[in-house]
Amino acid sequence: MSFPEELVWDKINDGWTRMSRKQRFLWEAIKRMQEEWELRGYDRCWVVALMGPTVIY
């Protein structure tokens, strides 16, 4: 069973409200539309940001 997209939005919005101005600036630079990926060696997950070769899920 997959983690519902609505809960992903809730987590992102909750985190955004707790970010400092600097953190929000960084988030705006790395965020992407969440997309469900299957990462090698892991189950399916929601990818929410990319920072160079680093995947934030």
PDB file with SEQRES, HELIX, SHEET and CRYST1 records, atoms N, CA, C and O in Angstrom:
SEQRES   1 A   57  MET SER PHE PRO GLU GLU LEU VAL TRP ASP LYS ILE ASN          
SEQRES   2 A   57  ASP GLY TRP THR ARG MET SER ARG LYS GLN ARG PHE LEU          
SEQRES   3 A   57  TRP GLU ALA ILE LYS ARG MET GLN GLU GLU TRP GLU LEU          
SEQRES   4 A   57  ARG GLY TYR ASP ARG CYS TRP VAL VAL ALA LEU MET GLY          
SEQRES   5 A   57  PRO THR VAL ILE TYR                                          
HELIX    1 AA1 GLU A    5  ARG A   18  1                                  14    
HELIX    2 AA2 ARG A   21  ILE A   30  1                                  10    
SHEET    1 AA1 3 LYS A  31  GLU A  38  0                                        
SHEET    2 AA1 3 ARG A  44  MET A  51 -1                                        
SHEET    3 AA1 3 THR A  54  ILE A  56 -1                                        
CRYST1    1.000    1.000    1.000  90.00  90.00  90.00 P 1           1          
ATOM      1  N   MET A   1       0.840  -1.183   0.000  1.00  0.00           N  
ATOM      2  CA  MET A   1       0.000   0.000   0.000  1.00  0.00           C  
ATOM      3  C   MET A   1       0.886   1.248   0.000  1.00  0.00           C  
ATOM      4  O   MET A   1       1.849   1.349   0.761  1.00  0.00           O  
ATOM      5  N   SER A   2       0.547   2.155  -0.840  1.00  0.00           N  
ATOM      6  CA  SER A   2       1.334   3.366  -1.019  1.00  0.00           C  
ATOM      7  C   SER A   2       0.908   4.449  -0.026  1.00  0.00           C  
ATOM      8  O   SER A   2      -0.244   4.489   0.405  1.00  0.00           O  
ATOM      9  N   PHE A   3       1.829   5.307   0.322  1.00  0.00           N  
ATOM     10  CA  PHE A   3       1.562   6.475   1.171  1.00  0.00           C  
ATOM     11  C   PHE A   3       0.751   7.458   0.325  1.00  0.00           C  
ATOM     12  O   PHE A   3       1.235   7.873  -0.728  1.00  0.00           O  
ATOM     13  N   PRO A   4      -0.455   7.848   0.735  1.00  0.00           N  
ATOM     14  CA  PRO A   4      -1.314   8.707  -0.085  1.00  0.00           C  
ATOM     15  C   PRO A   4      -0.692  10.081  -0.368  1.00  0.00           C  
ATOM     16  O   PRO A   4      -0.053  10.678   0.498  1.00  0.00           O  
ATOM     17  N   GLU A   5      -0.892  10.562  -1.588  1.00  0.00           N  
ATOM     18  CA  GLU A   5      -0.336  11.849  -2.000  1.00  0.00           C  
ATOM     19  C   GLU A   5      -0.840  12.988  -1.108  1.00  0.00           C  
ATOM     20  O   GLU A   5      -0.106  13.943  -0.855  1.00  0.00           O  
ATOM     21  N   GLU A   6      -2.072  12.896  -0.634  1.00  0.00           N  
ATOM     22  CA  GLU A   6      -2.616  13.947   0.233  1.00  0.00           C  
ATOM     23  C   GLU A   6      -1.785  14.102   1.501  1.00  0.00           C  
ATOM     24  O   GLU A   6      -1.583  15.216   1.983  1.00  0.00           O  
ATOM     25  N   LEU A   7      -1.306  12.984   2.039  1.00  0.00           N  
ATOM     26  CA  LEU A   7      -0.468  13.047   3.233  1.00  0.00           C  
ATOM     27  C   LEU A   7       0.896  13.647   2.930  1.00  0.00           C  
ATOM     28  O   LEU A   7       1.493  14.304   3.783  1.00  0.00           O  
ATOM     29  N   VAL A   8       1.387  13.424   1.723  1.00  0.00           N  
ATOM     30  CA  VAL A   8       2.658  14.040   1.318  1.00  0.00           C  
ATOM     31  C   VAL A   8       2.493  15.560   1.331  1.00  0.00           C  
ATOM     32  O   VAL A   8       3.335  16.277   1.872  1.00  0.00           O  
ATOM     33  N   TRP A   9       1.396  16.049   0.727  1.00  0.00           N  
ATOM     34  CA  TRP A   9       1.114  17.495   0.733  1.00  0.00           C  
ATOM     35  C   TRP A   9       1.017  18.028   2.156  1.00  0.00           C  
ATOM     36  O   TRP A   9       1.560  19.090   2.461  1.00  0.00           O  
ATOM     37  N   ASP A  10       0.324  17.294   3.032  1.00  0.00           N  
ATOM     38  CA  ASP A  10       0.187  17.729   4.431  1.00  0.00           C  
ATOM     39  C   ASP A  10       1.557  17.865   5.097  1.00  0.00           C  
ATOM     40  O   ASP A  10       1.818  18.851   5.786  1.00  0.00           O  
ATOM     41  N   LYS A  11       2.429  16.879   4.893  1.00  0.00           N  
ATOM     42  CA  LYS A  11       3.771  16.911   5.496  1.00  0.00           C  
ATOM     43  C   LYS A  11       4.594  18.083   4.956  1.00  0.00           C  
ATOM     44  O   LYS A  11       5.275  18.773   5.715  1.00  0.00           O  
ATOM     45  N   ILE A  12       4.525  18.302   3.635  1.00  0.00           N  
ATOM     46  CA  ILE A  12       5.271  19.411   3.026  1.00  0.00           C  
ATOM     47  C   ILE A  12       4.769  20.740   3.574  1.00  0.00           C  
ATOM     48  O   ILE A  12       5.570  21.583   3.978  1.00  0.00           O  
ATOM     49  N   ASN A  13       3.465  20.935   3.593  1.00  0.00           N  
ATOM     50  CA  ASN A  13       2.896  22.198   4.070  1.00  0.00           C  
ATOM     51  C   ASN A  13       3.202  22.432   5.544  1.00  0.00           C  
ATOM     52  O   ASN A  13       3.493  23.559   5.946  1.00  0.00           O  
ATOM     53  N   ASP A  14       3.138  21.382   6.348  1.00  0.00           N  
ATOM     54  CA  ASP A  14       3.457  21.510   7.771  1.00  0.00           C  
ATOM     55  C   ASP A  14       4.928  21.890   7.962  1.00  0.00           C  
ATOM     56  O   ASP A  14       5.256  22.756   8.774  1.00  0.00           O  
ATOM     57  N   GLY A  15       5.800  21.236   7.207  1.00  0.00           N  
ATOM     58  CA  GLY A  15       7.223  21.552   7.307  1.00  0.00           C  
ATOM     59  C   GLY A  15       7.524  22.976   6.864  1.00  0.00           C  
ATOM     60  O   GLY A  15       8.342  23.664   7.475  1.00  0.00           O  
ATOM     61  N   TRP A  16       6.859  23.414   5.800  1.00  0.00           N  
ATOM     62  CA  TRP A  16       7.091  24.768   5.276  1.00  0.00           C  
ATOM     63  C   TRP A  16       6.742  25.819   6.320  1.00  0.00           C  
ATOM     64  O   TRP A  16       7.450  26.818   6.450  1.00  0.00           O  
ATOM     65  N   THR A  17       5.661  25.609   7.066  1.00  0.00           N  
ATOM     66  CA  THR A  17       5.249  26.607   8.063  1.00  0.00           C  
ATOM     67  C   THR A  17       6.266  26.722   9.194  1.00  0.00           C  
ATOM     68  O   THR A  17       6.317  27.749   9.870  1.00  0.00           O  
ATOM     69  N   ARG A  18       7.076  25.683   9.412  1.00  0.00           N  
ATOM     70  CA  ARG A  18       8.059  25.703  10.486  1.00  0.00           C  
ATOM     71  C   ARG A  18       9.446  26.129  10.021  1.00  0.00           C  
ATOM     72  O   ARG A  18      10.365  26.233  10.834  1.00  0.00           O  
ATOM     73  N   MET A  19       9.609  26.377   8.723  1.00  0.00           N  
ATOM     74  CA  MET A  19      10.924  26.752   8.193  1.00  0.00           C  
ATOM     75  C   MET A  19      11.242  28.217   8.460  1.00  0.00           C  
ATOM     76  O   MET A  19      10.358  29.072   8.502  1.00  0.00           O  
ATOM     77  N   SER A  20      12.528  28.476   8.638  1.00  0.00           N  
ATOM     78  CA  SER A  20      13.001  29.858   8.720  1.00  0.00           C  
ATOM     79  C   SER A  20      13.014  30.438   7.300  1.00  0.00           C  
ATOM     80  O   SER A  20      12.799  29.717   6.326  1.00  0.00           O  
ATOM     81  N   ARG A  21      13.263  31.719   7.198  1.00  0.00           N  
ATOM     82  CA  ARG A  21      13.331  32.365   5.883  1.00  0.00           C  
ATOM     83  C   ARG A  21      14.439  31.745   5.021  1.00  0.00           C  
ATOM     84  O   ARG A  21      14.239  31.511   3.829  1.00  0.00           O  
ATOM     85  N   LYS A  22      15.591  31.484   5.614  1.00  0.00           N  
ATOM     86  CA  LYS A  22      16.703  30.871   4.881  1.00  0.00           C  
ATOM     87  C   LYS A  22      16.347  29.463   4.422  1.00  0.00           C  
ATOM     88  O   LYS A  22      16.668  29.073   3.299  1.00  0.00           O  
ATOM     89  N   GLN A  23      15.684  28.701   5.290  1.00  0.00           N  
ATOM     90  CA  GLN A  23      15.286  27.343   4.923  1.00  0.00           C  
ATOM     91  C   GLN A  23      14.267  27.368   3.780  1.00  0.00           C  
ATOM     92  O   GLN A  23      14.323  26.532   2.878  1.00  0.00           O  
ATOM     93  N   ARG A  24      13.353  28.311   3.818  1.00  0.00           N  
ATOM     94  CA  ARG A  24      12.359  28.429   2.735  1.00  0.00           C  
ATOM     95  C   ARG A  24      13.033  28.776   1.419  1.00  0.00           C  
ATOM     96  O   ARG A  24      12.637  28.272   0.368  1.00  0.00           O  
ATOM     97  N   PHE A  25      14.043  29.629   1.463  1.00  0.00           N  
ATOM     98  CA  PHE A  25      14.782  29.999   0.264  1.00  0.00           C  
ATOM     99  C   PHE A  25      15.436  28.752  -0.357  1.00  0.00           C  
ATOM    100  O   PHE A  25      15.363  28.543  -1.568  1.00  0.00           O  
ATOM    101  N   LEU A  26      16.069  27.937   0.482  1.00  0.00           N  
ATOM    102  CA  LEU A  26      16.681  26.693   0.002  1.00  0.00           C  
ATOM    103  C   LEU A  26      15.620  25.759  -0.546  1.00  0.00           C  
ATOM    104  O   LEU A  26      15.789  25.188  -1.624  1.00  0.00           O  
ATOM    105  N   TRP A  27      14.528  25.599   0.187  1.00  0.00           N  
ATOM    106  CA  TRP A  27      13.456  24.705  -0.255  1.00  0.00           C  
ATOM    107  C   TRP A  27      12.938  25.108  -1.635  1.00  0.00           C  
ATOM    108  O   TRP A  27      12.707  24.251  -2.489  1.00  0.00           O  
ATOM    109  N   GLU A  28      12.756  26.405  -1.851  1.00  0.00           N  
ATOM    110  CA  GLU A  28      12.273  26.879  -3.151  1.00  0.00           C  
ATOM    111  C   GLU A  28      13.248  26.524  -4.272  1.00  0.00           C  
ATOM    112  O   GLU A  28      12.835  26.322  -5.414  1.00  0.00           O  
ATOM    113  N   ALA A  29      14.539  26.448  -3.951  1.00  0.00           N  
ATOM    114  CA  ALA A  29      15.551  26.130  -4.961  1.00  0.00           C  
ATOM    115  C   ALA A  29      15.615  24.637  -5.292  1.00  0.00           C  
ATOM    116  O   ALA A  29      15.986  24.276  -6.408  1.00  0.00           O  
ATOM    117  N   ILE A  30      15.262  23.765  -4.348  1.00  0.00           N  
ATOM    118  CA  ILE A  30      15.457  22.322  -4.565  1.00  0.00           C  
ATOM    119  C   ILE A  30      14.164  21.535  -4.743  1.00  0.00           C  
ATOM    120  O   ILE A  30      14.203  20.389  -5.189  1.00  0.00           O  
ATOM    121  N   LYS A  31      13.027  22.122  -4.405  1.00  0.00           N  
ATOM    122  CA  LYS A  31      11.775  21.359  -4.439  1.00  0.00           C  
ATOM    123  C   LYS A  31      11.392  20.993  -5.869  1.00  0.00           C  
ATOM    124  O   LYS A  31      11.851  21.610  -6.830  1.00  0.00           O  
ATOM    125  N   ARG A  32      10.559  19.996  -5.986  1.00  0.00           N  
ATOM    126  CA  ARG A  32       9.992  19.570  -7.258  1.00  0.00           C  
ATOM    127  C   ARG A  32       8.601  19.028  -6.984  1.00  0.00           C  
ATOM    128  O   ARG A  32       8.272  18.698  -5.845  1.00  0.00           O  
ATOM    129  N   MET A  33       7.798  18.938  -8.008  1.00  0.00           N  
ATOM    130  CA  MET A  33       6.486  18.316  -7.807  1.00  0.00           C  
ATOM    131  C   MET A  33       6.717  16.897  -7.325  1.00  0.00           C  
ATOM    132  O   MET A  33       7.482  16.145  -7.928  1.00  0.00           O  
ATOM    133  N   GLN A  34       6.055  16.534  -6.237  1.00  0.00           N  
ATOM    134  CA  GLN A  34       6.270  15.192  -5.707  1.00  0.00           C  
ATOM    135  C   GLN A  34       5.857  14.161  -6.744  1.00  0.00           C  
ATOM    136  O   GLN A  34       4.867  14.309  -7.461  1.00  0.00           O  
ATOM    137  N   GLU A  35       6.661  13.116  -6.785  1.00  0.00           N  
ATOM    138  CA  GLU A  35       6.453  12.052  -7.751  1.00  0.00           C  
ATOM    139  C   GLU A  35       6.857  10.752  -7.087  1.00  0.00           C  
ATOM    140  O   GLU A  35       7.871  10.691  -6.392  1.00  0.00           O  
ATOM    141  N   GLU A  36       6.071   9.721  -7.296  1.00  0.00           N  
ATOM    142  CA  GLU A  36       6.380   8.440  -6.684  1.00  0.00           C  
ATOM    143  C   GLU A  36       7.462   7.738  -7.514  1.00  0.00           C  
ATOM    144  O   GLU A  36       7.290   7.500  -8.710  1.00  0.00           O  
ATOM    145  N   TRP A  37       8.559   7.419  -6.864  1.00  0.00           N  
ATOM    146  CA  TRP A  37       9.690   6.743  -7.509  1.00  0.00           C  
ATOM    147  C   TRP A  37       9.922   5.417  -6.830  1.00  0.00           C  
ATOM    148  O   TRP A  37       9.507   5.203  -5.692  1.00  0.00           O  
ATOM    149  N   GLU A  38      10.592   4.525  -7.541  1.00  0.00           N  
ATOM    150  CA  GLU A  38      11.092   3.304  -6.924  1.00  0.00           C  
ATOM    151  C   GLU A  38      12.608   3.387  -6.965  1.00  0.00           C  
ATOM    152  O   GLU A  38      13.219   3.241  -8.023  1.00  0.00           O  
ATOM    153  N   LEU A  39      13.208   3.623  -5.806  1.00  0.00           N  
ATOM    154  CA  LEU A  39      14.662   3.759  -5.716  1.00  0.00           C  
ATOM    155  C   LEU A  39      15.283   2.380  -5.549  1.00  0.00           C  
ATOM    156  O   LEU A  39      14.767   1.534  -4.819  1.00  0.00           O  
ATOM    157  N   ARG A  40      16.388   2.170  -6.231  1.00  0.00           N  
ATOM    158  CA  ARG A  40      17.080   0.880  -6.163  1.00  0.00           C  
ATOM    159  C   ARG A  40      17.392   0.538  -4.706  1.00  0.00           C  
ATOM    160  O   ARG A  40      18.002   1.332  -3.991  1.00  0.00           O  
ATOM    161  N   GLY A  41      16.972  -0.638  -4.279  1.00  0.00           N  
ATOM    162  CA  GLY A  41      17.238  -1.085  -2.916  1.00  0.00           C  
ATOM    163  C   GLY A  41      16.192  -0.625  -1.903  1.00  0.00           C  
ATOM    164  O   GLY A  41      16.297  -0.952  -0.720  1.00  0.00           O  
ATOM    165  N   TYR A  42      15.196   0.121  -2.344  1.00  0.00           N  
ATOM    166  CA  TYR A  42      14.136   0.621  -1.459  1.00  0.00           C  
ATOM    167  C   TYR A  42      12.775   0.328  -2.079  1.00  0.00           C  
ATOM    168  O   TYR A  42      12.683  -0.010  -3.259  1.00  0.00           O  
ATOM    169  N   ASP A  43      11.730   0.457  -1.285  1.00  0.00           N  
ATOM    170  CA  ASP A  43      10.376   0.376  -1.822  1.00  0.00           C  
ATOM    171  C   ASP A  43      10.055   1.671  -2.547  1.00  0.00           C  
ATOM    172  O   ASP A  43      10.906   2.553  -2.667  1.00  0.00           O  
ATOM    173  N   ARG A  44       8.831   1.782  -3.028  1.00  0.00           N  
ATOM    174  CA  ARG A  44       8.389   3.020  -3.670  1.00  0.00           C  
ATOM    175  C   ARG A  44       8.348   4.131  -2.628  1.00  0.00           C  
ATOM    176  O   ARG A  44       8.050   3.888  -1.458  1.00  0.00           O  
ATOM    177  N   CYS A  45       8.650   5.350  -3.062  1.00  0.00           N  
ATOM    178  CA  CYS A  45       8.640   6.490  -2.150  1.00  0.00           C  
ATOM    179  C   CYS A  45       8.292   7.747  -2.935  1.00  0.00           C  
ATOM    180  O   CYS A  45       8.381   7.771  -4.163  1.00  0.00           O  
ATOM    181  N   TRP A  46       7.898   8.784  -2.217  1.00  0.00           N  
ATOM    182  CA  TRP A  46       7.583  10.064  -2.831  1.00  0.00           C  
ATOM    183  C   TRP A  46       8.835  10.930  -2.818  1.00  0.00           C  
ATOM    184  O   TRP A  46       9.362  11.240  -1.749  1.00  0.00           O  
ATOM    185  N   VAL A  47       9.313  11.319  -3.985  1.00  0.00           N  
ATOM    186  CA  VAL A  47      10.450  12.222  -4.103  1.00  0.00           C  
ATOM    187  C   VAL A  47       9.895  13.635  -4.125  1.00  0.00           C  
ATOM    188  O   VAL A  47       9.010  13.950  -4.921  1.00  0.00           O  
ATOM    189  N   VAL A  48      10.422  14.498  -3.239  1.00  0.00           N  
ATOM    190  CA  VAL A  48       9.900  15.866  -3.117  1.00  0.00           C  
ATOM    191  C   VAL A  48      10.927  16.928  -3.467  1.00  0.00           C  
ATOM    192  O   VAL A  48      10.572  18.090  -3.663  1.00  0.00           O  
ATOM    193  N   ALA A  49      12.208  16.544  -3.549  1.00  0.00           N  
ATOM    194  CA  ALA A  49      13.253  17.530  -3.864  1.00  0.00           C  
ATOM    195  C   ALA A  49      14.498  16.811  -4.358  1.00  0.00           C  
ATOM    196  O   ALA A  49      14.731  15.639  -4.061  1.00  0.00           O  
ATOM    197  N   LEU A  50      15.289  17.555  -5.122  1.00  0.00           N  
ATOM    198  CA  LEU A  50      16.587  17.074  -5.586  1.00  0.00           C  
ATOM    199  C   LEU A  50      17.616  18.148  -5.288  1.00  0.00           C  
ATOM    200  O   LEU A  50      17.384  19.336  -5.515  1.00  0.00           O  
ATOM    201  N   MET A  51      18.753  17.712  -4.778  1.00  0.00           N  
ATOM    202  CA  MET A  51      19.850  18.638  -4.494  1.00  0.00           C  
ATOM    203  C   MET A  51      21.109  18.001  -5.047  1.00  0.00           C  
ATOM    204  O   MET A  51      21.753  17.193  -4.378  1.00  0.00           O  
ATOM    205  N   GLY A  52      21.460  18.373  -6.285  1.00  0.00           N  
ATOM    206  CA  GLY A  52      22.549  17.690  -6.967  1.00  0.00           C  
ATOM    207  C   GLY A  52      22.174  16.231  -7.145  1.00  0.00           C  
ATOM    208  O   GLY A  52      21.083  15.927  -7.626  1.00  0.00           O  
ATOM    209  N   PRO A  53      23.071  15.314  -6.759  1.00  0.00           N  
ATOM    210  CA  PRO A  53      22.758  13.890  -6.887  1.00  0.00           C  
ATOM    211  C   PRO A  53      21.934  13.344  -5.713  1.00  0.00           C  
ATOM    212  O   PRO A  53      21.621  12.154  -5.681  1.00  0.00           O  
ATOM    213  N   THR A  54      21.587  14.190  -4.766  1.00  0.00           N  
ATOM    214  CA  THR A  54      20.865  13.745  -3.572  1.00  0.00           C  
ATOM    215  C   THR A  54      19.357  13.831  -3.798  1.00  0.00           C  
ATOM    216  O   THR A  54      18.835  14.869  -4.203  1.00  0.00           O  
ATOM    217  N   VAL A  55      18.673  12.729  -3.530  1.00  0.00           N  
ATOM    218  CA  VAL A  55      17.221  12.651  -3.650  1.00  0.00           C  
ATOM    219  C   VAL A  55      16.614  12.813  -2.261  1.00  0.00           C  
ATOM    220  O   VAL A  55      16.994  12.101  -1.332  1.00  0.00           O  
ATOM    221  N   ILE A  56      15.689  13.729  -2.115  1.00  0.00           N  
ATOM    222  CA  ILE A  56      15.011  13.944  -0.825  1.00  0.00           C  
ATOM    223  C   ILE A  56      13.624  13.353  -0.948  1.00  0.00           C  
ATOM    224  O   ILE A  56      12.811  13.771  -1.772  1.00  0.00           O  
ATOM    225  N   TYR A  57      13.383  12.370  -0.104  1.00  0.00           N  
ATOM    226  CA  TYR A  57      12.102  11.660  -0.178  1.00  0.00           C  
ATOM    227  C   TYR A  57      11.467  11.541   1.180  1.00  0.00           C  
ATOM    228  O   TYR A  57      10.383  10.972   1.306  1.00  0.00           O  
TER     229      TYR A  57                                                      
END                                                                             
